[in-house]
Amino acid sequence: MTHPDADQIVTEAWARIEAALARVLPETVPTLRPPATEAEIDAVEAALGLPLPPDFRASLRVHDGTEWAKPSAVPLDLLYPAAEIVEATRMWRDGSDDDPLWTDPGVLAYQIDDKSIRVSGPVRPTLTAESRVPVGTMNGDVWWLLDLDPPQGGTPGQVFRVDPECTTWDVLAPSWTELLLRYADDLERYAADPATSTLDIDEYAGPACEWGERTDAVGIRPEWLRDVAARDPYDD
């Protein structure tokens, strides 16, 4: 199923990204993969049993992810092509920690207050894979995921960044379109004057994976947990 408006906006966003990369990291432009077919995208939805957001489908029809290369075209090692999205999502599902104690809102609030985890934006700080689709990674240490069922205040289809080792969750954008536009803006700012961009780009590695990280959110609860009574999990 096509969505002309989504197609146009996403195509234009990718064109801006390509043009900015050509100025900043020209060797990365060829690592943007060719389009996925409609059948390949449909196969992802069928395999996962989940509908992909229309704008993400539109994005795959422009670039089916990126190749692994150094420097990278994105603030990760790669964006997954359609076939690898299925494998990555299954891996997340197989490794999900569904212990209800550690997904309890009160326990999540306690951990944020205790500064043992950091959360910015309306995202559940859990490693469960339910209604989530990983779309890219940095060496398996940092991930971008589509969140199809966020908590109150979130937008279905929003994109968040998670660093499990550092226990941080950051909403990068309320949609894939907005993420592409944000990245295009920052690439263009970097090309004009690096000091005005939030990107940190290494000529050999590419954009740093910390892009979008909110270090100022330590100890601050997202709105959906604001009035939840903290529950110490170690008292159970």
C-alpha positions in Angstrom: 0.0 0.0 0.0 1.5 3.4 -1.0 1.0 6.7 0.6 2.0 9.5 -1.9 2.4 12.2 0.8 4.7 10.1 2.9 6.6 9.0 -0.2 7.2 12.6 -1.3 8.3 13.9 2.1 10.6 10.9 2.8 12.1 11.0 -0.7 12.8 14.7 -0.3 14.3 14.1 3.2 16.6 11.4 1.8 17.6 13.7 -1.1 18.7 16.3 1.5 20.6 13.7 3.4 22.4 12.5 0.3 23.3 16.1 -0.7 24.7 16.9 2.7 26.6 13.6 2.9 28.1 14.5 -0.4 29.5 17.6 1.2 30.6 16.1 4.5 31.4 12.4 3.9 31.1 11.8 0.1 32.4 8.3 0.3 29.4 7.2 2.3 26.8 8.1 -0.4 27.3 4.8 -2.3 26.7 2.9 1.0 23.0 3.9 0.9 21.4 0.8 -0.4 19.0 0.7 -3.4 15.2 0.5 -2.8 13.5 -2.5 -1.4 10.6 -3.9 -3.3 7.0 -3.7 -2.1 7.1 -7.5 -1.9 10.2 -7.5 0.3 8.6 -4.9 2.7 5.3 -6.9 2.8 7.4 -10.0 3.7 8.8 -8.1 6.7 5.3 -7.3 8.0 4.1 -10.9 7.4 7.1 -12.4 9.2 6.8 -10.1 12.2 3.1 -10.0 12.4 3.3 -6.2 12.7 2.4 -3.4 10.4 5.3 -1.0 9.6 4.6 2.7 9.8 3.8 4.1 6.3 6.7 6.5 6.3 9.1 3.8 7.2 7.8 1.7 4.3 8.3 4.7 2.1 11.8 5.1 3.4 12.7 1.4 2.5 11.4 2.2 -1.0 14.1 4.9 -1.2 16.9 3.2 0.6 16.7 -0.4 1.9 19.0 0.5 4.8 22.7 1.0 4.5 25.8 -1.1 3.9 28.2 -1.7 6.8 31.2 0.6 6.0 33.6 3.0 7.5 32.9 5.8 7.6 29.2 5.2 8.1 26.5 7.3 6.5 24.4 7.3 9.7 25.1 7.6 13.5 25.2 3.8 13.7 27.2 1.0 12.0 24.2 0.5 9.7 20.5 0.8 9.1 19.1 -2.7 8.5 17.8 -3.7 5.1 14.4 -5.3 5.1 15.5 -8.9 5.4 17.8 -8.1 8.4 15.0 -6.3 10.2 13.2 -9.6 10.6 16.3 -11.3 12.0 17.1 -8.5 14.4 13.5 -8.3 15.7 13.5 -12.1 16.3 16.8 -11.8 18.2 15.3 -9.1 20.4 12.2 -11.2 21.0 14.3 -14.2 21.9 16.3 -12.2 24.3 13.5 -10.1 25.9 13.4 -9.8 29.6 9.7 -10.0 30.4 10.0 -10.2 34.2 7.0 -8.2 35.4 8.9 -6.9 38.4 11.3 -4.9 36.2 8.6 -3.6 33.8 6.4 -2.4 36.7 5.9 1.4 36.3 6.7 1.9 40.0 10.0 0.0 39.7 10.8 2.0 36.5 10.1 5.2 38.4 12.3 4.1 41.3 15.2 3.3 38.9 15.0 6.7 37.3 14.9 8.4 40.6 17.9 6.3 41.7 19.7 7.3 38.5 20.4 3.7 37.7 18.6 4.3 34.3 18.1 7.4 32.3 15.0 8.1 30.1 14.2 11.0 27.9 10.9 11.1 26.2 7.7 9.0 26.3 9.3 5.5 26.0 9.2 2.5 28.3 12.7 1.8 29.6 12.6 -1.9 29.1 14.3 -4.3 26.8 11.2 -6.1 25.8 10.5 -6.4 22.0 6.8 -6.3 22.1 5.5 -3.9 19.5 9.0 -2.7 18.7 11.1 -3.1 15.6 14.9 -2.6 15.6 16.0 -0.8 12.5 19.7 -0.2 13.1 22.6 -0.8 15.4 26.1 0.2 16.5 28.0 -3.0 17.1 25.0 -4.5 19.0 25.7 -1.9 21.8 23.4 0.9 20.6 20.1 0.4 18.8 17.4 2.4 17.0 13.9 1.0 17.3 10.5 1.8 16.0 8.0 2.0 18.9 4.6 0.9 17.7 2.9 1.0 21.1 4.5 3.8 23.2 3.2 4.9 26.7 1.1 8.0 27.2 2.5 11.0 25.4 4.3 9.0 22.8 3.4 8.6 19.1 3.0 5.2 17.5 5.9 4.8 15.1 8.2 7.0 17.1 11.9 6.2 17.0 14.0 5.7 20.1 17.7 5.0 20.8 18.6 2.5 23.5 22.0 1.8 24.9 21.5 -1.3 27.1 24.9 -1.3 28.7 24.6 2.4 29.8 20.8 1.8 30.5 19.7 4.9 28.6 16.6 5.4 26.4 16.1 8.4 24.3 13.2 9.3 21.9 14.9 10.6 18.8 11.8 11.7 16.9 8.0 11.2 16.9 8.2 9.4 13.5 10.6 8.1 11.0 9.9 11.1 8.8 10.8 13.5 11.6 14.0 11.5 12.3 15.1 11.8 8.7 14.3 15.6 8.7 16.2 16.0 12.0 19.2 14.2 10.6 19.1 16.2 7.3 18.9 19.5 9.3 22.0 18.5 11.4 24.0 17.3 8.4 23.3 20.6 6.6 24.2 22.6 9.7 27.4 20.5 10.0 28.3 21.2 6.4 27.8 24.9 6.9 29.4 25.2 10.3 30.1 22.1 12.5 29.7 24.1 15.7 26.0 24.7 15.0 25.2 21.0 14.6 24.6 18.4 17.3 26.5 15.8 15.2 30.0 14.8 16.0 31.6 13.4 12.8 34.8 11.5 12.6 36.2 11.4 9.0 37.2 7.7 9.5 34.2 6.4 11.5 31.4 8.8 10.5 28.7 10.3 12.8 29.0 9.4 16.4 26.3 7.1 17.8 25.6 9.5 20.7 23.5 11.7 18.3 20.2 12.3 20.1 21.4 11.3 23.5 20.0 13.5 26.3 22.6 13.5 29.1 20.6 16.3 30.9 17.8 13.9 31.6 19.5 12.0 34.4 17.1 11.6 37.4 14.2 13.2 35.5 11.1 11.1 34.9 9.2 11.3 31.6 5.7 12.7 31.9 3.9 9.3 31.8 5.8 8.3 35.0 5.6 11.7 36.7 2.9 10.8 39.3 3.7 7.1 39.7 4.6 6.0 43.3 8.2 4.7 43.2 8.5 1.0 44.2 11.8 -0.3 45.5 12.3 -3.7 43.7 14.8 -4.8 46.4 12.1 -4.7 49.1 10.1 -7.5 47.4 
